[in-house]
Amino acid sequence: MAETYEALTAGRGGERCAPAEALKRVTEKVGTEFDGALVDALGRSIRDSSPEPALPSVALPAVATASYGARGWP
């Protein structure tokens, strides 16, 4: 099951999936290919090891530019 998840996120054998999509695909096979308790443990492990969400990028306000002379000051 972990190998399947890793293969999906690495793109081996086809398209590369985002972690959430790969976990969804593994979850869809609970009861037929994978044990539900193990898939739950994998999901918890992935959520617990995820880095903190990145801060949104923010545009900084424009700063007036001055014309500097030869010595480096206005």
N, CA and C atoms as a LAMMPS dump frame, in Angstrom:
ITEM: TIMESTEP
0
ITEM: NUMBER OF ATOMS
222
ITEM: BOX BOUNDS ff ff ff
-5.0000000000000000e+02 5.0000000000000000e+02
-5.0000000000000000e+02 5.0000000000000000e+02
-5.0000000000000000e+02 5.0000000000000000e+02
ITEM: ATOMS id mol type element x y z
1 1 1 N 0.819 -1.17 0
2 1 2 C 0 0 0
3 1 3 C 0.878 1.254 0
4 2 1 N 1.894 1.298 0.859
5 2 2 C 2.793 2.457 0.889
6 2 3 C 3.565 2.562 -0.419
7 3 1 N 3.916 1.425 -0.991
8 3 2 C 4.626 1.432 -2.272
9 3 3 C 3.724 1.991 -3.38
10 4 1 N 2.454 1.63 -3.346
11 4 2 C 1.5 2.163 -4.328
12 4 3 C 1.384 3.676 -4.184
13 5 1 N 1.266 4.145 -2.939
14 5 2 C 1.184 5.592 -2.682
15 5 3 C 2.441 6.292 -3.213
16 6 1 N 3.595 5.739 -2.911
17 6 2 C 4.854 6.346 -3.346
18 6 3 C 4.947 6.351 -4.867
19 7 1 N 4.537 5.262 -5.507
20 7 2 C 4.574 5.195 -6.967
21 7 3 C 3.675 6.262 -7.588
22 8 1 N 2.51 6.471 -7.002
23 8 2 C 1.594 7.495 -7.505
24 8 3 C 2.177 8.897 -7.356
25 9 1 N 2.78 9.187 -6.22
26 9 2 C 3.323 10.542 -5.996
27 9 3 C 4.613 10.771 -6.775
28 10 1 N 5.333 9.688 -7.113
29 10 2 C 6.578 9.818 -7.87
30 10 3 C 6.335 9.797 -9.375
31 11 1 N 5.14 9.362 -9.78
32 11 2 C 4.835 9.315 -11.195
33 11 3 C 5.323 8.053 -11.884
34 12 1 N 5.689 7.041 -11.104
35 12 2 C 6.125 5.789 -11.728
36 12 3 C 4.923 5.092 -12.355
37 13 1 N 5.053 4.708 -13.594
38 13 2 C 3.997 3.967 -14.257
39 13 3 C 2.856 4.819 -14.783
40 14 1 N 3.024 6.092 -14.838
41 14 2 C 1.95 6.95 -15.35
42 14 3 C 2.094 8.371 -14.863
43 15 1 N 0.958 9.027 -14.731
44 15 2 C 0.982 10.426 -14.312
45 15 3 C 1.344 10.554 -12.831
46 16 1 N 1.909 11.683 -12.494
47 16 2 C 2.267 11.975 -11.106
48 16 3 C 1.076 12.618 -10.406
49 17 1 N 0.763 12.112 -9.219
50 17 2 C -0.373 12.631 -8.442
51 17 3 C 0.113 13.476 -7.276
52 18 1 N -0.695 14.442 -6.902
53 18 2 C -0.457 15.179 -5.663
54 18 3 C -0.714 14.221 -4.504
55 19 1 N -0.097 14.454 -3.344
56 19 2 C -0.295 13.548 -2.204
57 19 3 C -1.763 13.296 -1.86
58 20 1 N -2.594 14.319 -1.876
59 20 2 C -4.008 14.144 -1.54
60 20 3 C -4.701 13.234 -2.554
61 21 1 N -4.395 13.407 -3.819
62 21 2 C -4.995 12.57 -4.864
63 21 3 C -4.507 11.131 -4.751
64 22 1 N -3.226 10.951 -4.467
65 22 2 C -2.682 9.593 -4.31
66 22 3 C -3.344 8.886 -3.128
67 23 1 N -3.526 9.587 -2.021
68 23 2 C -4.19 8.997 -0.855
69 23 3 C -5.64 8.654 -1.181
70 24 1 N -6.306 9.5 -1.954
71 24 2 C -7.682 9.229 -2.367
72 24 3 C -7.74 7.941 -3.191
73 25 1 N -6.788 7.788 -4.115
74 25 2 C -6.776 6.587 -4.955
75 25 3 C -6.51 5.331 -4.133
76 26 1 N -5.614 5.428 -3.155
77 26 2 C -5.334 4.279 -2.289
78 26 3 C -6.58 3.961 -1.458
79 27 1 N -7.244 5 -0.946
80 27 2 C -8.442 4.817 -0.127
81 27 3 C -9.559 4.13 -0.906
82 28 1 N -9.645 4.409 -2.199
83 28 2 C -10.672 3.785 -3.032
84 28 3 C -10.507 2.261 -3.121
85 29 1 N -9.329 1.754 -2.795
86 29 2 C -9.072 0.315 -2.887
87 29 3 C -9.154 -0.398 -1.535
88 30 1 N -9.653 0.325 -0.505
89 30 2 C -9.844 -0.298 0.807
90 30 3 C -10.895 -1.401 0.67
91 31 1 N -10.591 -2.541 1.225
92 31 2 C -11.521 -3.669 1.18
93 31 3 C -11.295 -4.605 0.014
94 32 1 N -10.704 -4.094 -1.06
95 32 2 C -10.418 -4.965 -2.198
96 32 3 C -8.93 -5.277 -2.294
97 33 1 N -8.096 -4.261 -2.085
98 33 2 C -6.649 -4.466 -2.161
99 33 3 C -5.938 -4.129 -0.852
100 34 1 N -6.464 -3.172 -0.105
101 34 2 C -5.765 -2.697 1.085
102 34 3 C -6.649 -2.764 2.315
103 35 1 N -6.008 -2.955 3.467
104 35 2 C -6.696 -2.983 4.756
105 35 3 C -7.011 -1.55 5.179
106 36 1 N -8.251 -1.312 5.613
107 36 2 C -8.687 0.026 5.993
108 36 3 C -7.888 0.64 7.127
109 37 1 N -7.518 -0.17 8.132
110 37 2 C -6.746 0.351 9.267
111 37 3 C -5.371 0.83 8.815
112 38 1 N -4.774 0.114 7.865
113 38 2 C -3.459 0.527 7.37
114 38 3 C -3.548 1.797 6.535
115 39 1 N -4.586 1.91 5.746
116 39 2 C -4.774 3.127 4.95
117 39 3 C -5.023 4.316 5.874
118 40 1 N -5.806 4.122 6.938
119 40 2 C -6.018 5.195 7.918
120 40 3 C -4.702 5.62 8.555
121 41 1 N -3.867 4.642 8.906
122 41 2 C -2.56 4.948 9.507
123 41 3 C -1.68 5.71 8.521
124 42 1 N -1.71 5.314 7.257
125 42 2 C -0.939 6.037 6.239
126 42 3 C -1.428 7.472 6.126
127 43 1 N -2.74 7.663 6.098
128 43 2 C -3.305 9.012 6.008
129 43 3 C -2.902 9.884 7.186
130 44 1 N -2.966 9.331 8.394
131 44 2 C -2.544 10.096 9.588
132 44 3 C -1.066 10.445 9.506
133 45 1 N -0.256 9.496 9.073
134 45 2 C 1.187 9.728 8.964
135 45 3 C 1.484 10.847 7.968
136 46 1 N 0.793 10.828 6.859
137 46 2 C 1.005 11.858 5.832
138 46 3 C 0.563 13.223 6.361
139 47 1 N -0.591 13.279 6.992
140 47 2 C -1.079 14.56 7.535
141 47 3 C -0.163 15.074 8.643
142 48 1 N 0.324 14.178 9.5
143 48 2 C 1.184 14.598 10.615
144 48 3 C 2.556 15.061 10.153
145 49 1 N 3.019 14.569 9.012
146 49 2 C 4.363 14.927 8.556
147 49 3 C 4.358 16.05 7.535
148 50 1 N 3.178 16.551 7.177
149 50 2 C 3.097 17.631 6.201
150 50 3 C 3.65 18.913 6.796
151 51 1 N 4.409 19.658 5.988
152 51 2 C 4.913 20.946 6.489
153 51 3 C 3.769 21.922 6.687
154 52 1 N 4.021 22.92 7.481
155 52 2 C 3.022 23.969 7.698
156 52 3 C 2.7 24.614 6.355
157 53 1 N 1.471 25.027 6.166
158 53 2 C 1.136 25.687 4.901
159 53 3 C 1.964 26.955 4.729
160 54 1 N 2.356 27.189 3.512
161 54 2 C 3.16 28.377 3.214
162 54 3 C 2.302 29.627 3.377
163 55 1 N 2.938 30.688 3.796
164 55 2 C 2.232 31.967 3.889
165 55 3 C 1.892 32.431 2.486
166 56 1 N 0.757 33.041 2.32
167 56 2 C 0.408 33.516 0.976
168 56 3 C 1.36 34.61 0.548
169 57 1 N 1.652 34.647 -0.725
170 57 2 C 2.52 35.713 -1.212
171 57 3 C 1.726 37.013 -1.218
172 58 1 N 2.38 38.055 -0.813
173 58 2 C 1.729 39.36 -0.702
174 58 3 C 2.525 40.359 -1.521
175 59 1 N 1.836 41.125 -2.315
176 59 2 C 2.516 42.157 -3.088
177 59 3 C 2.897 43.294 -2.153
178 60 1 N 4.142 43.689 -2.209
179 60 2 C 4.607 44.799 -1.387
180 60 3 C 4.243 46.107 -2.061
181 61 1 N 3.976 47.142 -1.266
182 61 2 C 3.632 48.43 -1.879
183 61 3 C 4.824 49 -2.636
184 62 1 N 4.518 49.72 -3.665
185 62 2 C 5.568 50.349 -4.457
186 62 3 C 6.247 51.433 -3.623
187 63 1 N 7.535 51.562 -3.788
188 63 2 C 8.307 52.571 -3.068
189 63 3 C 8.804 53.588 -4.081
190 64 1 N 8.661 54.849 -3.739
191 64 2 C 9.146 55.901 -4.632
192 64 3 C 10.648 55.787 -4.77
193 65 1 N 11.122 55.883 -5.982
194 65 2 C 12.564 55.811 -6.208
195 65 3 C 13.099 57.218 -6.398
196 66 1 N 14.259 57.44 -5.881
197 66 2 C 14.906 58.747 -6.013
198 66 3 C 16.068 58.61 -6.974
199 67 1 N 16.417 59.682 -7.579
200 67 2 C 17.569 59.709 -8.465
201 67 3 C 18.793 60.006 -7.605
202 68 1 N 19.733 59.077 -7.579
203 68 2 C 20.916 59.233 -6.733
204 68 3 C 22.068 59.783 -7.536
205 69 1 N 22.817 60.661 -6.926
206 69 2 C 23.963 61.27 -7.558
207 69 3 C 25.173 60.323 -7.551
208 70 1 N 26.301 60.829 -7.936
209 70 2 C 27.525 60.038 -8.051
210 70 3 C 27.965 59.491 -6.706
211 71 1 N 27.666 60.15 -5.595
212 71 2 C 28.089 59.696 -4.278
213 71 3 C 27.091 58.704 -3.649
214 72 1 N 25.973 58.442 -4.271
215 72 2 C 25.041 57.458 -3.778
216 72 3 C 23.913 58.027 -2.93
217 73 1 N 23.778 59.316 -2.828
218 73 2 C 22.64 59.89 -2.098
219 73 3 C 22.059 61.007 -2.914
220 74 1 N 20.827 61.372 -2.632
221 74 2 C 20.14 62.413 -3.426
222 74 3 C 20.751 63.778 -3.255
